[in-house]
Amino acid sequence: MNKITHLFNIKYPIIQGGMIWNSGYKLASAVSNSGGLGLIGAGSMYPEVLREHIQKCKKATDKPFGVNIPMLYPNIEEIMNIVVEEGVKIVFTSAGNPKTWTSFLKSKGITVVHVVSSTIFALKAQEAGVDAIVAEGFEAGGHNGRDETTTLTLIPMVKEKIQIPIIAAGGIATGRGMLAAMILGADGVQVGSRFAASVESSAHNNFKETIVNVKEGGTHLTLKELAPVRLVKNKFYNDVQELYEKCPSKEDLVQLLGRARAKKGMFEGDLEEGELEIGQIAGLIHEVLPVEQIVQQMIADFKVASEEKATFEF
């Protein structure tokens, strides 16, 4: 049996990324109902909004689902208590030290997964007692690792060092990508950008159409001085690059970023001044589709690619 399907009691080893402003209960429940593991993205939710989404997700699916929690966000203690109170069984943590909350969550019977961008952090997560890790390559959208290690190289390097299950993330939107990641040593995959461009994603339609229209080279990792983030090259991105030409201080960058840029872009649909976070694989996403169709296409693609691989000869 596959380690990831066994760990989460799901049909397919496909995990939906807990993306801010994209991953409400509608997306999470749709992925879970389609055989994967849906995640509610707590990073863009006030505590009581998160509680509401968890309650609605429980009504929308009888399948396992989880919550993704970036640990650098405020109200973290309140968020963790809500997760426990609402009986959430799976939590993905990111953007922080896994030792901080893993033992607390596991003491409540919760399965814990931590997102990492390097082998060093993967080892720390394993030592902290997490049940699995997400190893996320530089191709991924949103906040990213500083080392710019690609998924192709990260997965086998992490596989060489750790014993717990590995979920590959970054640049995976098809069944062929899923097969490639698993051949490299992953036990499952986490998919973000492809699900951001789904009917059930809570993102604004303007942002979904932007994803569909992004071409190869249309995104870039920037703002490393604050927190590395992969952005679509829009007006806001160009403003950032112009500021870099003036050798800005960290404070200058913070001032330009301001507040709620990601909400403005992805949730409210401001394609000029908003922060549009998406992965490099967007160049391979050509239409907004229902989640069920996305999952079925991935599985069909995976099976065809697996059969083709079996015929390779040298």
Secondary structure, DSSP 4 states (H G I P E B T S, - for coil): --HHHHHHT-SSSEEE---TTT--HHHHHHHHHTTSBEEEEGGG--HHHHHHHHHHHHHH-SS-EEEEEETTSTTHHHHHHHHHHTT--EEEEESS-TTTTHHHHHHTT-EEEEEESSHHHHHHHHHHT-SEEEEE-TT-SEE--TT---HHHHHHHHHHH--S-EEEESS--SHHHHHHHHHTT-SEEEE-HHHHTBTT--S-HHHHHHHHH--TT-EEEE-TTT--EEEE-SHHHHHHHHHHTT---HHHHHHHH-S-HHIIIIIS--TTTS--B--GGGGG--S-B-HHHHHHHHHHHHHHHHHHHHT---
